[in-house]
Amino acid sequence: MRAGPQDLAELARQLVRAVRGRRTQAAFSRRIGCQSNVLYTWESGRRYPTARRFFEVAQRAGIDAGAALTGFLRSAPDWLTTEQLTSGDGVVRLLAELQGSRSISDLARATGKSRFAVARWLGGQTEPRLPDFLLLVQATSYRLLDFVAALVDPAQLPLIENAWRELSAARQAAYTSPWCHAVLRLLETERIRALPSTGAAEIAAELGLSIVEARSALQLLETTGQIAAQGSRWQVKQTLNVDLAEDPEAVRRLKAWSAEIGLRRIVSGSEGLYSYNLFCVSERDYQKLQRLHRAYFRQLRATVAESAPSERVVMANLQLFSLSRAPS
């Protein structure tokens, strides 16, 4: 989801409304310790809570923000045992987790905010309002829909309800047919868009798969509303950033599939970078290498998100694992 400032302001209003649930604004304002009807000002967009205050409100409504964050990140970060999202330090630690190795200047460009504002948010000098916090989540993780869905049911948020349904359909398509995303990315490239026709045969030849596989991927992309036929060509209707880690077993199959594609390319001597190193390190440095691995992948995604024009379909198949057991 690529949302502008107005969309994120509306999303913030709808998030507060969803967290309030069936309670009246006045009653819930009292529940969170406010004498005035602060919920009215938040839901009308006259004011917005800070990210920390929003998580406090969510907690008072019975939402476990820590569990939601763990589900979003797919593991509990170490700092979550000592810092909570209901504290300013907790929000700063979360933003640092999402920022990874990206620079302040990079995030300023991605958010359209000044370097000064971004630096103060990330450094904890000022607390981001909820719309600005959502903007930072969008710019750092590219998974704003998943973050919001970890907190509340997207069906309660009119702004993203359809987008979430489309994302879920695209995610299921990728699980069903791994080549779907490769075909979709190919259809986005400038050279393929300029061809007079883009049938299954042309796509199969480009990606090195069978015509049956190409045709199946095209049909699934059309069914899920991601492409549409336009004469003898396929037109990409929308580009979704589809994170595929919702189903661990399906993700294992996709990782095995991508590793098999890489193996075929290595055996055939195809163009690409196929690095290999076998070494012995301390347990402490092994953990450091894992952090570097994740940081590199986040930086890779940031580069991809801002890259233009679309000229190549590329697969990054990163692996880092221990051959021996962990020390007791």
C-alpha positions as CSV (number, residue, x, y, z in Angstrom):
1,M,0.0,0.0,0.0
2,R,1.4,3.4,-1.1
3,A,-0.7,5.9,0.8
4,G,-0.3,9.7,0.9
5,P,-0.6,11.9,3.9
6,Q,-4.3,12.4,3.6
7,D,-4.8,8.6,3.3
8,L,-2.7,8.0,6.4
9,A,-4.6,10.7,8.3
10,E,-7.8,9.0,7.4
11,L,-6.4,5.6,8.3
12,A,-5.3,7.0,11.7
13,R,-8.9,8.2,12.4
14,Q,-10.3,4.8,11.4
15,L,-7.8,2.9,13.5
16,V,-8.8,4.9,16.6
17,R,-12.5,4.3,15.7
18,A,-11.9,0.5,15.4
19,V,-10.0,0.3,18.7
20,R,-12.9,2.1,20.4
21,G,-15.3,-0.6,19.3
22,R,-18.9,-0.3,20.5
23,R,-18.2,2.1,23.3
24,T,-19.3,5.7,22.9
25,Q,-16.6,8.4,22.4
26,A,-17.3,9.9,25.8
27,A,-17.3,6.6,27.6
28,F,-14.1,5.5,26.1
29,S,-12.5,8.9,26.7
30,R,-13.2,8.4,30.4
31,R,-11.9,4.8,30.2
32,I,-8.5,6.1,29.0
33,G,-8.3,8.7,31.7
34,C,-9.4,11.8,29.8
35,Q,-12.0,14.2,31.2
36,S,-12.7,15.8,27.9
37,N,-14.1,13.9,24.8
38,V,-10.6,13.4,23.3
39,L,-11.9,10.5,21.1
40,Y,-14.0,13.0,19.2
41,T,-11.0,15.2,18.4
42,W,-9.0,12.1,17.3
43,E,-11.7,10.6,15.1
44,S,-12.6,13.9,13.5
45,G,-9.0,14.6,12.6
46,R,-8.8,17.8,14.7
47,R,-5.9,16.2,16.6
48,Y,-4.1,12.9,16.6
49,P,-2.6,10.8,19.3
50,T,1.1,10.1,19.3
51,A,2.1,6.5,18.5
52,R,2.9,5.8,22.1
53,R,-0.5,7.2,23.2
54,F,-2.3,5.1,20.5
55,F,-0.7,2.0,21.9
56,E,-1.7,2.9,25.4
57,V,-5.3,3.3,24.2
58,A,-5.2,0.0,22.3
59,Q,-4.0,-1.7,25.4
60,R,-6.8,-0.2,27.5
61,A,-9.2,-1.6,24.8
62,G,-7.8,-5.1,25.3
63,I,-5.4,-5.3,22.4
64,D,-2.0,-6.9,23.1
65,A,0.3,-4.6,21.2
66,G,3.4,-6.7,22.0
67,A,1.8,-9.8,20.6
68,A,0.7,-7.9,17.6
69,L,4.2,-6.6,17.0
70,T,5.6,-10.1,17.5
71,G,3.2,-11.5,14.9
72,F,4.1,-8.7,12.5
73,L,7.9,-9.2,12.9
74,R,7.4,-13.0,13.2
75,S,9.5,-13.1,16.3
76,A,9.8,-11.1,19.5
77,P,12.7,-8.6,19.4
78,D,15.0,-8.8,22.3
79,W,14.2,-5.2,23.5
80,L,10.5,-6.1,23.9
81,T,11.2,-7.8,27.2
82,T,12.3,-4.5,28.7
83,E,10.6,-1.9,26.6
84,Q,6.9,-1.7,25.8
85,L,5.2,0.1,22.9
86,T,3.3,2.1,25.5
87,S,6.5,3.9,26.3
88,G,8.3,6.5,24.2
89,D,11.5,4.3,24.2
90,G,9.5,1.3,23.0
91,V,8.3,3.2,19.9
92,V,11.9,4.4,19.3
93,R,13.2,0.8,19.5
94,L,10.5,-0.3,17.1
95,L,11.4,2.4,14.6
96,A,15.1,1.5,14.9
97,E,14.2,-2.2,14.3
98,L,12.3,-1.2,11.1
99,Q,14.9,1.3,10.0
100,G,17.7,-1.2,9.9
101,S,20.7,0.2,8.0
102,R,18.8,2.9,6.1
103,S,20.1,6.4,6.5
104,I,18.1,9.4,7.7
105,S,18.4,11.0,4.3
106,D,17.0,7.9,2.6
107,L,14.0,7.8,5.0
108,A,13.4,11.5,4.5
109,R,13.2,11.0,0.7
110,A,10.9,8.0,1.2
111,T,8.5,9.8,3.6
112,G,8.7,13.3,2.0
113,K,9.6,14.7,5.5
114,S,12.6,16.8,6.4
115,R,15.7,15.1,7.7
116,F,15.4,17.1,10.9
117,A,11.9,15.7,11.6
118,V,12.8,12.1,10.8
119,A,16.0,12.3,12.9
120,R,14.0,13.7,15.9
121,W,11.4,10.9,15.6
122,L,14.1,8.2,15.3
123,G,16.1,9.7,18.1
124,G,13.2,10.0,20.5
125,Q,13.5,13.8,20.8
126,T,9.9,14.1,19.6
127,E,7.1,11.6,19.4
128,P,5.5,11.0,15.9
129,R,1.8,11.5,15.7
130,L,-0.1,8.4,14.6
131,P,-0.3,9.4,10.9
132,D,3.4,10.1,10.8
133,F,4.2,6.9,12.6
134,L,2.1,5.0,10.0
135,L,4.1,6.8,7.3
136,L,7.4,5.6,8.9
137,V,6.1,2.0,9.1
138,Q,5.1,2.2,5.4
139,A,8.5,3.6,4.4
140,T,10.6,1.2,6.4
141,S,8.8,-2.1,6.2
142,Y,6.6,-1.8,3.0
143,R,4.1,-3.8,5.0
144,L,1.7,-1.2,6.4
145,L,-1.3,-3.4,5.7
146,D,0.2,-6.3,7.6
147,F,1.1,-4.0,10.5
148,V,-2.4,-2.6,10.8
149,A,-4.0,-6.1,10.4
150,A,-1.9,-7.3,13.3
151,L,-3.7,-4.8,15.5
152,V,-7.3,-4.8,14.2
153,D,-9.5,-6.6,11.7
154,P,-9.0,-4.8,8.3
155,A,-12.8,-5.3,7.7
156,Q,-13.3,-2.5,10.3
157,L,-11.3,-0.1,8.2
158,P,-13.1,1.1,5.1
159,L,-10.0,2.7,3.7
160,I,-8.0,-0.5,3.4
161,E,-10.7,-3.2,3.4
162,N,-10.5,-3.8,-0.3
163,A,-6.7,-3.4,-0.4
164,W,-6.4,-6.1,2.3
165,R,-8.7,-8.4,0.4
166,E,-6.6,-7.9,-2.8
167,L,-3.4,-8.5,-0.9
168,S,-4.7,-11.7,0.6
169,A,-5.8,-12.9,-2.9
170,A,-2.3,-12.0,-4.3
171,R,-0.6,-13.8,-1.4
172,Q,-2.7,-16.9,-2.0
173,A,-1.9,-16.8,-5.7
174,A,1.8,-16.7,-4.9
175,Y,1.5,-19.8,-2.6
176,T,-0.5,-21.6,-5.3
177,S,1.8,-20.7,-8.3
178,P,5.3,-19.5,-7.3
179,W,5.9,-18.2,-10.9
180,C,3.0,-15.7,-10.5
181,H,5.2,-13.0,-9.1
182,A,8.0,-13.5,-11.6
183,V,5.4,-13.2,-14.4
184,L,3.9,-10.1,-12.9
185,R,7.3,-8.5,-12.4
186,L,8.1,-9.3,-16.1
187,L,4.9,-7.7,-17.3
188,E,6.0,-4.5,-15.5
189,T,9.3,-4.1,-17.3
190,E,9.6,-1.4,-19.9
191,R,10.7,-3.8,-22.7
192,I,7.8,-6.2,-22.3
193,R,5.3,-3.4,-22.0
194,A,6.6,-2.1,-25.4
195,L,6.0,-5.5,-27.2
196,P,3.0,-5.7,-29.5
197,S,1.9,-8.9,-27.7
198,T,2.7,-10.6,-24.4
199,G,1.3,-14.1,-24.6
200,A,2.3,-17.2,-22.6
201,A,4.9,-18.2,-25.2
202,E,6.8,-14.9,-24.9
203,I,6.7,-15.0,-21.2
204,A,7.8,-18.6,-21.0
205,A,10.8,-17.8,-23.3
206,E,11.8,-14.8,-21.2
207,L,11.7,-16.6,-17.8
208,G,12.8,-20.1,-18.9
209,L,9.6,-21.9,-17.9
210,S,7.1,-24.0,-19.8
211,I,4.2,-22.5,-21.7
212,V,1.8,-24.5,-19.4
213,E,3.4,-22.8,-16.3
214,A,3.3,-19.4,-18.0
215,R,-0.4,-19.8,-19.0
216,S,-1.3,-21.0,-15.5
217,A,0.4,-18.0,-13.9
218,L,-1.4,-15.6,-16.2
219,Q,-4.8,-17.1,-15.5
220,L,-4.2,-16.9,-11.8
221,L,-3.1,-13.3,-12.0
222,E,-6.1,-12.4,-14.0
223,T,-8.5,-14.2,-11.6
224,T,-7.0,-12.3,-8.6
225,G,-7.4,-9.0,-10.4
226,Q,-3.7,-8.2,-10.7
227,I,-3.7,-8.1,-14.5
228,A,-6.2,-7.6,-17.3
229,A,-6.2,-8.6,-21.0
230,Q,-5.9,-5.6,-23.3
231,G,-6.0,-6.9,-26.9
232,S,-3.1,-9.2,-27.4
233,R,-1.3,-7.8,-24.3
234,W,-1.6,-8.1,-20.6
235,Q,-1.9,-4.9,-18.6
236,V,-0.8,-4.8,-14.9
237,K,-3.7,-3.4,-13.0
238,Q,-1.9,-3.0,-9.6
239,T,1.5,-3.7,-8.0
240,L,1.3,-5.0,-4.5
241,N,4.1,-5.5,-2.1
242,V,3.2,-9.1,-1.1
243,D,5.0,-10.4,1.9
244,L,4.6,-14.2,1.9
245,A,5.5,-15.2,5.5
246,E,1.9,-15.6,6.7
247,D,1.9,-19.4,6.1
248,P,5.1,-20.9,7.4
249,E,4.7,-24.2,5.5
250,A,3.9,-22.4,2.2
251,V,6.9,-20.2,2.8
252,R,9.2,-23.2,3.2
253,R,7.9,-24.5,-0.1
254,L,8.6,-21.2,-1.8
255,K,12.1,-21.0,-0.3
256,A,12.8,-24.5,-1.6
257,W,11.5,-23.5,-5.0
258,S,13.7,-20.4,-5.1
259,A,16.7,-22.4,-4.0
260,E,16.0,-24.9,-6.8
261,I,15.8,-22.1,-9.4
262,G,19.2,-20.8,-8.1
263,L,20.6,-24.4,-8.3
264,R,19.5,-24.8,-11.9
265,R,21.2,-21.5,-12.8
266,I,24.4,-22.4,-11.1
267,V,24.6,-25.8,-12.8
268,S,23.8,-24.2,-16.2
269,G,26.4,-21.5,-15.7
270,S,23.9,-18.7,-16.1
271,E,24.8,-15.1,-15.5
272,G,24.5,-14.0,-11.8
273,L,26.3,-13.7,-8.5
274,Y,26.5,-17.0,-6.7
275,S,28.6,-16.5,-3.6
276,Y,29.8,-19.3,-1.3
277,N,31.8,-19.3,1.9
278,L,32.3,-21.9,4.7
279,F,33.8,-20.8,7.9
280,C,33.9,-21.1,11.7
281,V,32.8,-18.3,14.0
282,S,31.9,-17.7,17.6
283,E,28.2,-17.9,18.7
284,R,28.3,-14.2,19.3
285,D,29.5,-13.4,15.8
286,Y,27.0,-15.9,14.3
287,Q,24.2,-13.9,15.8
288,K,25.9,-10.7,14.4
289,L,26.0,-12.3,10.9
290,Q,22.3,-13.1,11.2
291,R,21.5,-9.4,12.1
292,L,23.7,-8.3,9.1
293,H,21.8,-10.7,6.9
294,R,18.4,-9.3,7.9
295,A,19.7,-5.7,7.6
296,Y,21.0,-6.4,4.1
297,F,17.7,-7.9,3.0
298,R,15.8,-4.8,4.4
299,Q,18.2,-2.5,2.4
300,L,17.7,-4.6,-0.7
301,R,13.9,-4.2,-0.4
302,A,14.3,-0.5,0.1
303,T,16.4,-0.2,-3.1
304,V,13.9,-2.3,-5.0
305,A,11.0,-0.2,-3.8
306,E,12.5,3.0,-5.1
307,S,14.1,1.6,-8.3
308,A,13.0,3.0,-11.7
309,P,12.6,2.2,-14.5
310,S,11.7,-1.5,-14.4
311,E,14.2,-3.2,-16.7
312,R,15.1,-6.6,-15.1
313,V,13.3,-9.4,-13.2
314,V,15.8,-10.4,-10.5
315,M,15.7,-13.1,-7.8
316,A,17.7,-12.7,-4.6
317,N,18.2,-16.0,-2.9
318,L,20.0,-15.4,0.4
319,Q,21.0,-18.2,2.7
320,L,22.9,-18.2,6.0
321,F,22.7,-21.3,8.2
322,S,24.7,-23.3,10.7
323,L,25.9,-26.7,9.7
324,S,26.7,-27.7,13.3
325,R,24.6,-27.6,16.5
326,A,24.4,-24.6,18.7
327,P,26.8,-24.7,21.7
328,S,25.2,-25.9,25.0
